[in-house]
Amino acid sequence: MQVFINRIHEKYIALTQTWFMQENFTPEDLLCLIYRETNAVQTLAMNDALDKDEQLAAAYDELVTAHRHLPKAQFRPTATTIQNILDYSKHPTLV
């Protein structure tokens, strides 16, 4: 069990060092942060970089603003859509 814990710890340290040493985050990295697709280490590293890099923070703010203006996904059809489907189902199918 201790060997397993040591392996996990080594991988965690390697991942942490890799992410905290990364100086240039891409717009794709920022989008992953916005959509909460980053793990805890990545999130910490990116938040740290955002605190230190004004240009990166400005790009992040711009992406967040754009994200807020995207249309929200609708998971329920409108009443009109449902009625259109019901009306269509009443017509005989052309074969």
C-alpha angles and dihedrals in degrees: 000000000000090000090055092049091049091052092050090048092050092050090048092051092048092049092046093051092047094052097041091049093052107105102179119059118190127224086253089058090052091050090052088054092049092050091044094242095135128095122237095269093049091047092051092047094048094046089051090051091048090054092052103037117061093188092053090046090052091051090048092050090050091052092047090052091049090048091054090054095052114108113261117246115251116214096183123064118235120255089253092056092050091049091049090053092048091048091049092050090059093061119087114252117250110232 
